[in-house]
Amino acid sequence: MRTLRPRKSGTVPLKNMKILGINGSQRKEGNSYLLLKSALEGARAEDERWIETEILQLRDFEIKPCEAHYSGLYEFKNWGCGKKPYRCILKDDFEKVFQKMIEADGIIIASPLYYPVPAKLVALMERLMAIVYFAKKADKNYVWPLTGKPFGAVATSYEDTTILVLKILKKFGFIARMYLVREAKNKVFSVDAKGGVEKNPESLEEAKRLGSIVARTLIKREERTKKKGDERHDKTR
Ligand SMILES: Cc1cc2nc3c(=O)[nH]c(=O)nc-3n(C[C@H](O)[C@H](O)[C@H](O)COP(=O)(O)O)c2cc1C
């Protein structure tokens, strides 16, 4: 397994950056949680000074399925979805989770294979998809708040492959306009823990690597932004 070389720079003061882990499982501290925890450990290990992490467990939140309140959209009657920018008209905890995603600098989602993923995670994805689509209809100049956030996915199952889960999560990351992190050229990096983490302990190390790639993407971006800012400042002096 390829190990990541330590970052060359490390002295440039950066802003604090948060990576949010979302556990889609209904089991609170099961396999998906363990993978996610390991990914976030890997992220913090990149640079504890600037990287902080948080885990949300979807089972703690009430998230109803999308009710498709876009009926009458084209006549602009009874239309709810995204009418207020980035708002869903259903009243539950969706807004809290979405707000956390907006505030985060990077996002990693973990999910077990159910049929195909847990219903609450499906509900979260449905609602976000509806908002991103209809926010654009409401305002052509809208700026989608998740654009470009580094995004990674981890999945676990009992015996079947997790390919389907990872496909769903990656497609979600793509539609939600996040930046799917890559380990090598043209390869979206995600972690498959078939058999759960007990039968697949190396998946914890893989998850750690994914977390460090997400953190490194953020740190590099921030260093670039800072460098550009310093150059501009030097030119104007
Ligand atoms: C409703 C449901 C459906 C599941 N379907 C499958 C399945 O089709 N194939 C499989 O290998 N595992 C299946 N599993 C097992 C979970 O994917 C597996 O135990 C996973 O590691 C659980 O992750 P967690 O501990 O994060 O909840 C299913 C579990 C549940 C609760």
Ligand as a Chemical Component Dictionary entry (heavy atoms), coordinates in Angstrom:
data_LIG
# 
_chem_comp.id                   LIG 
_chem_comp.type                 NON-POLYMER 
_chem_comp.pdbx_formal_charge   0 
_chem_comp.three_letter_code    LIG 
# 
loop_
_chem_comp_atom.comp_id 
_chem_comp_atom.atom_id 
_chem_comp_atom.alt_atom_id 
_chem_comp_atom.type_symbol 
_chem_comp_atom.charge 
_chem_comp_atom.model_Cartn_x 
_chem_comp_atom.model_Cartn_y 
_chem_comp_atom.model_Cartn_z 
_chem_comp_atom.pdbx_ordinal 
LIG C1  C1  C 0 -31.735 -3.318 5.852  1  
LIG C2  C2  C 0 -30.366 -3.908 5.643  2  
LIG C3  C3  C 0 -30.040 -4.427 4.420  3  
LIG C4  C4  C 0 -28.767 -4.972 4.199  4  
LIG N1  N1  N 0 -28.496 -5.494 2.980  5  
LIG C5  C5  C 0 -27.284 -6.062 2.751  6  
LIG C6  C6  C 0 -26.981 -6.652 1.502  7  
LIG O1  O1  O 0 -27.810 -6.708 0.586  8  
LIG N2  N2  N 0 -25.737 -7.184 1.346  9  
LIG C7  C7  C 0 -24.790 -7.180 2.343  10 
LIG O2  O2  O 0 -23.698 -7.650 2.120  11 
LIG N3  N3  N 0 -25.064 -6.596 3.526  12 
LIG C8  C8  C 0 -26.272 -6.060 3.766  13 
LIG N4  N4  N 0 -26.556 -5.507 4.996  14 
LIG C9  C9  C 0 -25.526 -5.532 6.030  15 
LIG C10 C10 C 0 -24.790 -4.221 6.203  16 
LIG O3  O3  O 0 -24.451 -3.607 4.980  17 
LIG C11 C11 C 0 -23.472 -4.476 6.962  18 
LIG O4  O4  O 0 -23.690 -5.192 8.147  19 
LIG C12 C12 C 0 -22.765 -3.171 7.270  20 
LIG O5  O5  O 0 -21.427 -3.425 7.626  21 
LIG C13 C13 C 0 -23.464 -2.413 8.397  22 
LIG O6  O6  O 0 -22.833 -1.199 8.600  23 
LIG P1  P1  P 0 -23.113 -0.349 9.917  24 
LIG O7  O7  O 0 -22.494 -1.122 11.045 25 
LIG O8  O8  O 0 -22.451 0.945  9.686  26 
LIG O9  O9  O 0 -24.593 -0.229 10.038 27 
LIG C14 C14 C 0 -27.823 -5.000 5.238  28 
LIG C15 C15 C 0 -28.158 -4.460 6.488  29 
LIG C16 C16 C 0 -29.419 -3.942 6.698  30 
LIG C17 C17 C 0 -29.780 -3.400 8.064  31 
# 
loop_
_chem_comp_bond.comp_id 
_chem_comp_bond.atom_id_1 
_chem_comp_bond.atom_id_2 
_chem_comp_bond.value_order 
_chem_comp_bond.pdbx_ordinal 
LIG C1  C2  SING 1  
LIG C2  C3  SING 2  
LIG C2  C16 DOUB 3  
LIG C3  C4  DOUB 4  
LIG C4  N1  SING 5  
LIG C4  C14 SING 6  
LIG N1  C5  DOUB 7  
LIG C5  C6  SING 8  
LIG C5  C8  SING 9  
LIG C6  O1  DOUB 10 
LIG C6  N2  SING 11 
LIG N2  C7  SING 12 
LIG C7  O2  DOUB 13 
LIG C7  N3  SING 14 
LIG N3  C8  DOUB 15 
LIG C8  N4  SING 16 
LIG N4  C9  SING 17 
LIG N4  C14 SING 18 
LIG C9  C10 SING 19 
LIG C10 O3  SING 20 
LIG C10 C11 SING 21 
LIG C11 O4  SING 22 
LIG C11 C12 SING 23 
LIG C12 O5  SING 24 
LIG C12 C13 SING 25 
LIG C13 O6  SING 26 
LIG O6  P1  SING 27 
LIG P1  O7  DOUB 28 
LIG P1  O8  SING 29 
LIG P1  O9  SING 30 
LIG C14 C15 DOUB 31 
LIG C15 C16 SING 32 
LIG C16 C17 SING 33 
# 
